[in-house]
Amino acid sequence: MLRSIGRGAAFAAFGSALFAQQPAQPPRVAASSFATVEVHVNSRPIGNQWYSEDAAFTGPARIAISYGQPHARGRQIVGKLIPNDTVWRFGANEATTLHTDLDLTIGSLAIPRGTYTLFLVHSGNNWNLIVNSQTAMWGTDRNPAKDIGRVAMTARTLTDAEDALTIYLTPDATAGSESGTPSGTLRIKWGTVELSAPWKVKT
């Protein structure tokens, strides 16, 4: 069984009058918020054996992406907020992180269980997700020597634009069955661009 969970928190600072005779300041909206998207798998491996979340000593396995969620607010995204031919921080503020309790693949890239940092690069018609083993860093502090690989993303144009960068971990409809391998699609949407790649748990 798979459960997909998404949550986000937006932070805004509002001006206030210090004295009754002073006019109130206009509200200031934060340029970005924080979001997490998660998939829960109802079993996890210990050694060579898979155990259900019903076991007393374990719980559901977790695949999660946490990221600063920038908002376009009328600004050009591709070529400006997402630079061309340059590795982009893939979010805002602290680096975007992927945590997985399970060995998995995204696209054709094998990713052992653990915690990673994600980046994105756009060049011509090509989009690539970069998975990096360095963690707990600011979003611009990438060490290329720590890259474990790249995932080619499939791009398509959306009819309705999304103002906020949003990441989805969508489970396959059959992946939660007893015989189905946990799998799904990683989707990234911002503006009129949607990027996608399949993900699958190694069993």
Residue, then its C-alpha position, 0 to 999 in steps of 0.5 A: m500500500l502506498r500513501s502520498i502526502g504533501r504538505g507546505a507552510a507559507f510564511a508571511a510578514f505583515g506590517s503593523a502600526l506602532f502607534a494609533q496615529q500611524p497608518a498601517q503598512p501594506p502586507r509583505v508576502a514572503a518570496s517562498s514557502f516550505a513544502t514536503v511531499e512524501v510517499h509511505v510504503n507499508s513495508r520495509p526491508i531489514g536484511n534480506q527480508w521485507y517486514s510489514e508496518d504491522a510488525a512491532f519493531t518497524g513502521p512504514a518506509r518513507i520516501a520524501i522530498s523537502y524543498g523551499q517553494p519559490h513563487a513566480r509572481g509574474r516573473q519569467i521562469v525558464g531562462k530567468l528564475i531557472p537559468n539556462d545552461t547552469v545548474w539550478r538550486f531546484g528550489a529556494n533557501e536551503a538545498t532541496t533534499l530527497h530522503t528514502d528508506l528504500d533503495l530505488t531508481i528514478g529514471s534509470l539512476a539507482i539510488p541507495r537508501g539514504t539522504y541526498t540533495l537535488f539540483l536541476v539543469h536546463s539546456g536547450n530542450n533537455w532537463n536533467l535532475i542531479v542527485n548529489s550525496q552531500t547534504a545539510m547545505w545551502g541550496t547554492d553550495r553544490n560540490p560536483a564531485k559528490d554527484i551520484g548521477r543525473v536523471a533525464m526528465t521528460a518535459r511537457t507544456l501545461t495549459d494552466a500555469e502554476d505560480a509556485l514550484t510544486i513537486y509530486l510523488t504520484p504512486d502508480a494505481t497498481a503499485g499498492s497491490e500485494s504483488g505490485t512493486p512500489s512505483g510511481t512518477l516524480r512530477i515537477k511543475w512550475g509555470t507552464v513546464e511539467l517535468s516527469a520521470p518514473w520512480k520504482v522501489k528496488t525489491 
